[in-house]
């Protein structure tokens, strides 16, 4: 697929992955519309400071509102649907809001695509839908386990995408990223939490240090989205985007400390620990399908990605609330 001149929409474009994806699409030559949730401050999220800001068609709306969503999708060929509530701790506090945004919002995207005849929908899943690995590496056939209200809402959204493909032939592919990290990620995620504390304090406060995760640099994740959108064979499929390398949270701390060249004390903060049966203990992707189906392989090592993230965070610490636990 040539992206030059194609009209595309990114929902959730003001967020971490969404802003990087919107910029990549502009660089590929696509006419990129960016859907950003309306707020009274008029903020476009990370797009406010994007070097591609002037090249984006930014529209304000909400995926929960079918009328504004349908308007933003009109005349668009490809929709990348990333808008979602994603913080796991907050899903314990406000589970209903996750149903409204993640499930109803996805239903609205699919329904509008069906009505408008949209050529392709790229729906965003998450490795959290697998829960703690029953076997590794985790392939796309692994059972789904709702170990948090967030993951349950994403399972429902994924199944809605599957239903619209099977029932109405809506051309949708589900991209399932494993733990993405990089510049612009909020401090609710573990890597920016570690780095921001290590840059400013002698002590890093964390929850459990033993969970295993499969971390992927944001540029590689974005490449996975683009490749899945380009490949007809991906329609109706779920595609894991993960490195196949698993590391513990403690090992990430050690890598960050080594890169910074600092002595850091690690302390357990009880408020950051998930409920026992909700914690996902192990995630490690089988990315064979991504390689065979869309030609995707990760290009950035964890160490290189951490170095780039540390560099960016060092220059943008003012955007983060130092020392505060963010849910």
GUTI-266535 format. One record per residue (C-alpha): z, x, y. Coordinates in pm, whole numbers, plus 50000, padded with zeros to 5 digits. Last residue first. Layout:
+-------+-------+-------+
!     Z !     X !     Y !
+-------+-------+-------+
!     Z !     X !     Y !
...
+-------+-------+-------+
! end
This chain:
+-------+-------+-------+
!     Z !     X !     Y !
+-------+-------+-------+
! 53845 ! 49721 ! 50598 !
! 53909 ! 50007 ! 50841 !
! 54228 ! 50211 ! 50805 !
! 54288 ! 50382 ! 51137 !
! 54322 ! 50760 ! 51162 !
! 54043 ! 50801 ! 51414 !
! 53873 ! 50480 ! 51523 !
! 53508 ! 50585 ! 51501 !
! 53227 ! 50586 ! 51758 !
! 53389 ! 50874 ! 51947 !
! 53347 ! 51087 ! 51635 !
! 52972 ! 51100 ! 51695 !
! 52879 ! 51470 ! 51706 !
! 53104 ! 51573 ! 51418 !
! 52986 ! 51263 ! 51232 !
! 52627 ! 51383 ! 51247 !
! 52704 ! 51734 ! 51123 !
! 52935 ! 51603 ! 50850 !
! 52663 ! 51365 ! 50733 !
! 52404 ! 51640 ! 50716 !
! 52639 ! 51865 ! 50518 !
! 52734 ! 51576 ! 50288 !
! 52367 ! 51505 ! 50217 !
! 52304 ! 51869 ! 50130 !
! 52600 ! 51876 ! 49891 !
! 52508 ! 51544 ! 49729 !
! 52157 ! 51671 ! 49667 !
! 51865 ! 51513 ! 49851 !
! 51531 ! 51431 ! 49686 !
! 51629 ! 51138 ! 49465 !
! 51346 ! 51017 ! 49238 !
! 51114 ! 50722 ! 49287 !
! 50773 ! 50683 ! 49123 !
! 50772 ! 50303 ! 49142 !
! 50785 ! 50192 ! 48778 !
! 50853 ! 50511 ! 48583 !
! 51096 ! 50678 ! 48821 !
! 51271 ! 50358 ! 48926 !
! 51293 ! 50256 ! 48559 !
! 51449 ! 50590 ! 48463 !
! 51720 ! 50566 ! 48727 !
! 52016 ! 50520 ! 48490 !
! 52294 ! 50504 ! 48740 !
! 52656 ! 50614 ! 48721 !
! 52944 ! 50392 ! 48828 !
! 53301 ! 50423 ! 48700 !
! 53643 ! 50284 ! 48784 !
! 53550 ! 49969 ! 48971 !
! 53884 ! 49848 ! 49106 !
! 53928 ! 49470 ! 49081 !
! 54153 ! 49464 ! 48775 !
! 54408 ! 49692 ! 48942 !
! 54399 ! 49537 ! 49290 !
! 54230 ! 49786 ! 49525 !
! 54423 ! 50079 ! 49670 !
! 54385 ! 50138 ! 50045 !
! 54720 ! 49983 ! 50138 !
! 54895 ! 50223 ! 49899 !
! 54790 ! 50532 ! 50096 !
! 54777 ! 50834 ! 49867 !
! 54785 ! 51168 ! 50046 !
! 54539 ! 51458 ! 50046 !
! 54640 ! 51770 ! 50242 !
! 54352 ! 51959 ! 50402 !
! 54294 ! 52331 ! 50447 !
! 53965 ! 52378 ! 50630 !
! 53634 ! 52547 ! 50558 !
! 53441 ! 52235 ! 50655 !
! 53197 ! 52260 ! 50364 !
! 53479 ! 52342 ! 50121 !
! 53695 ! 52056 ! 50248 !
! 53400 ! 51818 ! 50212 !
! 53332 ! 51934 ! 49856 !
! 53701 ! 51902 ! 49761 !
! 53719 ! 51551 ! 49904 !
! 53406 ! 51455 ! 49707 !
! 53568 ! 51591 ! 49392 !
! 53875 ! 51374 ! 49457 !
! 53655 ! 51065 ! 49489 !
! 53523 ! 51146 ! 49144 !
! 53165 ! 51253 ! 49083 !
! 52876 ! 51094 ! 48892 !
! 52516 ! 51214 ! 48889 !
! 52242 ! 50972 ! 48778 !
! 52101 ! 50975 ! 49131 !
! 52082 ! 50603 ! 49197 !
! 51832 ! 50338 ! 49301 !
! 51839 ! 50083 ! 49020 !
! 51542 ! 49843 ! 49010 !
! 51566 ! 49472 ! 48930 !
! 51233 ! 49313 ! 48845 !
! 51043 ! 48999 ! 48945 !
! 50790 ! 49204 ! 49134 !
! 50822 ! 49576 ! 49057 !
! 50475 ! 49600 ! 48903 !
! 50323 ! 49513 ! 49241 !
! 50450 ! 49842 ! 49386 !
! 50465 ! 49901 ! 49762 !
! 50788 ! 49710 ! 49824 !
! 50967 ! 49906 ! 49552 !
! 50844 ! 50230 ! 49707 !
! 50974 ! 50135 ! 50051 !
! 51317 ! 50036 ! 49924 !
! 51349 ! 50354 ! 49718 !
! 51254 ! 50568 ! 50017 !
! 51533 ! 50400 ! 50211 !
! 51779 ! 50498 ! 49937 !
! 51656 ! 50857 ! 49953 !
! 51702 ! 50872 ! 50330 !
! 52050 ! 50722 ! 50289 !
! 52181 ! 50999 ! 50067 !
! 52294 ! 50878 ! 49726 !
! 52640 ! 50887 ! 49568 !
! 52701 ! 50786 ! 49205 !
! 53074 ! 50714 ! 49185 !
! 53364 ! 50793 ! 48955 !
! 53704 ! 50646 ! 49040 !
! 53992 ! 50899 ! 49016 !
! 54111 ! 50948 ! 49374 !
! 54264 ! 50601 ! 49422 !
! 54338 ! 50508 ! 49782 !
! 54294 ! 50763 ! 50058 !
! 54479 ! 50933 ! 50341 !
! 54343 ! 51272 ! 50450 !
! 54599 ! 51499 ! 50617 !
! 54559 ! 51779 ! 50870 !
! 54373 ! 51546 ! 51106 !
! 54053 ! 51537 ! 51312 !
! 53761 ! 51660 ! 51104 !
! 53924 ! 51583 ! 50769 !
! 53999 ! 51227 ! 50881 !
! 53641 ! 51165 ! 50991 !
! 53504 ! 51326 ! 50673 !
! 53715 ! 51138 ! 50421 !
! 53665 ! 50796 ! 50577 !
! 53296 ! 50873 ! 50630 !
! 53273 ! 50936 ! 50253 !
! 53491 ! 50643 ! 50140 !
! 53324 ! 50351 ! 50311 !
! 53515 ! 50131 ! 50561 !
! 53454 ! 50416 ! 50806 !
! 53110 ! 50279 ! 50883 !
! 52790 ! 50454 ! 50779 !
! 52586 ! 50575 ! 51075 !
! 52481 ! 50910 ! 50923 !
! 52490 ! 50928 ! 50542 !
! 52605 ! 50745 ! 50232 !
! 52460 ! 50511 ! 49968 !
! 52671 ! 50429 ! 49663 !
! 52424 ! 50291 ! 49407 !
! 52133 ! 50087 ! 49536 !
! 52005 ! 49782 ! 49343 !
! 51663 ! 49680 ! 49475 !
! 51563 ! 49328 ! 49373 !
! 51191 ! 49249 ! 49386 !
! 51064 ! 48914 ! 49510 !
! 50726 ! 48743 ! 49501 !
! 50831 ! 48375 ! 49503 !
! 50680 ! 48242 ! 49181 !
! 50860 ! 47907 ! 49225 !
! 51092 ! 47881 ! 48925 !
! 51092 ! 48236 ! 48786 !
! 51081 ! 48423 ! 49118 !
! 51310 ! 48171 ! 49288 !
! 51557 ! 48194 ! 49000 !
! 51564 ! 48575 ! 49005 !
! 51637 ! 48576 ! 49378 !
! 51913 ! 48320 ! 49323 !
! 52048 ! 48540 ! 49046 !
! 52070 ! 48835 ! 49282 !
! 52249 ! 48622 ! 49543 !
! 52501 ! 48499 ! 49285 !
! 52567 ! 48853 ! 49167 !
! 52605 ! 48954 ! 49533 !
! 52868 ! 48687 ! 49589 !
! 53058 ! 48799 ! 49280 !
! 53047 ! 49160 ! 49399 !
! 53205 ! 49062 ! 49731 !
! 53466 ! 48835 ! 49572 !
! 53570 ! 49137 ! 49366 !
! 53537 ! 49233 ! 48998 !
! 53242 ! 49005 ! 48934 !
! 53092 ! 49166 ! 48625 !
! 52720 ! 49188 ! 48548 !
! 52620 ! 49311 ! 48202 !
! 52400 ! 49625 ! 48189 !
! 52029 ! 49546 ! 48152 !
! 51934 ! 49733 ! 48471 !
! 52060 ! 50059 ! 48326 !
! 52405 ! 50210 ! 48370 !
! 52430 ! 50571 ! 48252 !
! 52672 ! 50513 ! 48110 !
! 52838 ! 50234 ! 47914 !
! 53075 ! 49948 ! 47993 !
! 53069 ! 50073 ! 48350 !
! 53332 ! 49921 ! 48578 !
! 53170 ! 49639 ! 48772 !
! 52795 ! 49597 ! 48733 !
! 52761 ! 49390 ! 49050 !
! 52912 ! 49681 ! 49245 !
! 52581 ! 49867 ! 49200 !
! 52450 ! 49663 ! 49491 !
! 52168 ! 49413 ! 49555 !
! 51915 ! 49408 ! 49837 !
! 51617 ! 49173 ! 49816 !
! 51267 ! 49297 ! 49888 !
! 51057 ! 48989 ! 49956 !
! 50677 ! 49004 ! 49937 !
! 50367 ! 48815 ! 50046 !
! 50547 ! 48543 ! 50243 !
! 50393 ! 48203 ! 50169 !
! 50574 ! 48035 ! 50459 !
! 50756 ! 47768 ! 50256 !
! 50846 ! 47998 ! 49968 !
! 50950 ! 48277 ! 50202 !
! 51167 ! 48032 ! 50398 !
! 51338 ! 47923 ! 50076 !
! 51394 ! 48282 ! 49968 !
! 51541 ! 48388 ! 50302 !
! 51758 ! 48076 ! 50318 !
! 51887 ! 48131 ! 49964 !
! 51977 ! 48488 ! 50062 !
! 52179 ! 48361 ! 50358 !
! 52343 ! 48097 ! 50139 !
! 52452 ! 48362 ! 49889 !
! 52543 ! 48664 ! 50101 !
! 52636 ! 48503 ! 50431 !
! 52800 ! 48175 ! 50331 !
! 52940 ! 48302 ! 50003 !
! 53082 ! 48611 ! 50170 !
! 53246 ! 48394 ! 50437 !
! 53420 ! 48202 ! 50160 !
! 53586 ! 48518 ! 50031 !
! 53778 ! 48590 ! 50352 !
! 54082 ! 48808 ! 50277 !
! 53984 ! 48958 ! 49941 !
! 53629 ! 48997 ! 50075 !
! 53776 ! 49208 ! 50356 !
! 53872 ! 49475 ! 50103 !
! 53517 ! 49483 ! 49958 !
! 53328 ! 49532 ! 50283 !
! 52967 ! 49421 ! 50232 !
! 52885 ! 49111 ! 50435 !
! 52511 ! 49086 ! 50414 !
! 52177 ! 49127 ! 50591 !
! 51958 ! 49362 ! 50384 !
! 51651 ! 49146 ! 50317 !
! 51333 ! 49350 ! 50352 !
! 51065 ! 49093 ! 50430 !
! 50697 ! 49175 ! 50382 !
! 50395 ! 48991 ! 50525 !
! 50544 ! 48845 ! 50845 !
! 50354 ! 48570 ! 51031 !
! 50674 ! 48357 ! 51055 !
! 50985 ! 48534 ! 50925 !
! 51175 ! 48533 ! 51258 !
! 51110 ! 48159 ! 51302 !
! 51224 ! 48085 ! 50947 !
! 51547 ! 48274 ! 51015 !
! 51615 ! 48084 ! 51338 !
! 51575 ! 47753 ! 51157 !
! 51751 ! 47855 ! 50836 !
! 52074 ! 47956 ! 51007 !
! 52286 ! 48161 ! 50764 !
! 52043 ! 48448 ! 50804 !
! 52155 ! 48473 ! 51166 !
! 51952 ! 48532 ! 51480 !
! 51856 ! 48783 ! 51745 !
! 51510 ! 48939 ! 51745 !
! 51420 ! 49305 ! 51789 !
! 51052 ! 49396 ! 51788 !
! 51085 ! 49771 ! 51736 !
! 50894 ! 50051 ! 51907 !
! 51130 ! 50083 ! 52203 !
! 51430 ! 50132 ! 51974 !
! 51265 ! 50410 ! 51773 !
! 51508 ! 50682 ! 51893 !
! 51784 ! 50444 ! 51784 !
! 52089 ! 50420 ! 52008 !
! 52104 ! 50041 ! 52039 !
! 51948 ! 50017 ! 51691 !
! 52285 ! 50108 ! 51544 !
! 52418 ! 49763 ! 51629 !
! 52175 ! 49559 ! 51839 !
! 52448 ! 49461 ! 52084 !
! 52400 ! 49167 ! 52319 !
! 52774 ! 49149 ! 52384 !
! 52774 ! 48778 ! 52299 !
! 52663 ! 48846 ! 51942 !
! 52353 ! 48738 ! 51753 !
! 52289 ! 48896 ! 51416 !
! 52003 ! 49142 ! 51428 !
! 51660 ! 49074 ! 51278 !
! 51430 ! 49371 ! 51329 !
! 51055 ! 49312 ! 51345 !
! 50848 ! 49614 ! 51246 !
! 50476 ! 49643 ! 51307 !
! 50422 ! 49901 ! 51032 !
! 50291 ! 50251 ! 51107 !
! 50486 ! 50454 ! 50852 !
! 50713 ! 50583 ! 51130 !
! 50792 ! 50223 ! 51223 !
! 50882 ! 50153 ! 50861 !
! 51112 ! 50455 ! 50854 !
! 51293 ! 50337 ! 51169 !
! 51354 ! 49992 ! 51022 !
! 51485 ! 50152 ! 50701 !
! 51733 ! 50374 ! 50887 !
! 51857 ! 50074 ! 51086 !
! 51891 ! 49861 ! 50774 !
! 52086 ! 50125 ! 50580 !
! 52371 ! 50137 ! 50834 !
! 52342 ! 49805 ! 51011 !
! 52138 ! 49679 ! 51304 !
! 51847 ! 49585 ! 51080 !
! 52047 ! 49329 ! 50883 !
! 51721 ! 49150 ! 50812 !
! 51417 ! 49378 ! 50821 !
! 51085 ! 49208 ! 50891 !
! 50737 ! 49343 ! 50831 !
! 50393 ! 49300 ! 50987 !
! 50142 ! 49547 ! 50848 !
! 49945 ! 49751 ! 51102 !
! 49964 ! 50074 ! 50906 !
! 50183 ! 50021 ! 50600 !
! 49916 ! 50122 ! 50350 !
! 50000 ! 50000 ! 50000 !
+-------+-------+-------+
! end
